[in-house]
Amino acid sequence: MSKKVCTKCGYYGEGQYPGSLAVEIILWLALAIAGILYSWWRRVLNENNICPKCSCKSMVSVKSNEGKETIEKFNIEIKPAVDILANSKKN
């Protein structure tokens, strides 16, 4: 998953899926069709746009224009990912 930023509070990281994992498990155990539909609704239709910090549905990609503006607004420092393979080849 790509990193996202919340336009309301400035949280940087992964968003959360809406709904409840417990409900999803119960639906899978009780009715497979209902479990499939609920899982599909949680993961496919909502794209994990809920902020885990403020619970607003305002997470956007850091690569989008709105994401870049939010990063500037909240002075968020984004560190580049470390290339594990490149570091292991040096040894």
matplotlib code that plots the C-alpha trace (Angstrom):
import matplotlib.pyplot as plt

x = [0.0, 1.1, 1.5, -1.2, -1.6, -4.7, -5.8, -7.5, -4.8, -1.6, -1.2, 1.2, 1.0, -1.4, -5.2, -7.7, -10.5, -14.0, -16.2, -15.2, -12.9, -15.0, -18.2, -16.3, -15.1, -18.6, -20.1, -17.5, -18.3, -22.1, -22.7, -19.9, -21.8, -22.3, -18.6, -17.5, -19.7, -18.6, -15.0, -15.4, -17.1, -14.4, -11.4, -12.3, -14.9, -13.4, -9.6, -8.6, -9.2, -10.1, -7.4, -6.4, -5.6, -8.7, -11.1, -12.0, -12.4, -9.8, -6.7, -5.1, -2.1, 1.2, 1.7, -1.5, -1.6, -3.7, -1.3, 1.7, -0.1, -1.0, 2.6, 3.7, 0.9, 1.8, 5.6, 5.7, 9.2, 9.0, 12.1, 12.9, 12.5, 15.7, 16.7, 17.4, 18.8, 21.3, 22.6, 23.0, 25.0, 27.6, 28.5]
y = [0.0, 3.5, 6.0, 8.6, 11.9, 13.2, 16.6, 17.4, 16.5, 15.9, 12.2, 10.4, 6.7, 4.0, 4.6, 2.3, 0.3, 1.2, -1.2, -3.9, -6.9, -8.7, -8.3, -9.4, -12.6, -13.4, -12.9, -15.2, -17.9, -17.5, -16.7, -16.9, -14.7, -11.9, -12.2, -11.8, -8.8, -7.1, -7.8, -6.3, -3.2, -2.7, -3.1, -2.4, 0.4, 2.4, 2.4, 2.7, 6.5, 6.7, 8.4, 6.3, 9.5, 11.7, 9.1, 11.5, 10.1, 12.5, 10.4, 11.3, 10.0, 11.8, 11.9, 13.8, 17.7, 17.8, 15.4, 17.6, 20.7, 19.0, 17.9, 21.5, 22.8, 20.5, 20.5, 16.7, 15.2, 12.2, 10.0, 7.9, 4.2, 2.3, -0.2, -3.4, -5.2, -2.4, -2.4, -6.2, -6.3, -3.9, -6.4]
z = [0.0, -0.7, 2.1, 2.5, 4.5, 6.3, 5.1, 8.4, 11.0, 9.0, 10.0, 7.6, 7.1, 6.2, 6.3, 7.9, 6.4, 7.5, 9.3, 11.8, 11.5, 14.1, 12.0, 8.9, 10.7, 12.0, 8.5, 7.0, 9.6, 9.4, 5.8, 3.2, 0.7, 3.3, 4.3, 0.7, 0.1, 3.4, 2.7, -0.8, 0.6, 3.2, 0.9, -2.6, -2.4, 0.4, -0.4, 3.3, 3.4, 7.1, 9.2, 12.3, 14.3, 13.8, 12.2, 9.3, 5.8, 4.5, 3.6, 0.2, -1.6, -0.9, -4.6, -5.3, -5.5, -2.4, -0.6, -1.5, -0.3, 3.0, 3.5, 3.1, 5.3, 8.2, 7.6, 7.3, 6.8, 4.5, 4.6, 1.6, 1.9, 2.6, -0.2, 1.8, -1.2, -2.0, 1.6, 1.6, -1.6, -0.1, 2.6]

ax = plt.figure().add_subplot(projection="3d")
ax.plot(x, y, z, "-o")
ax.set_aspect("equal")
plt.show()
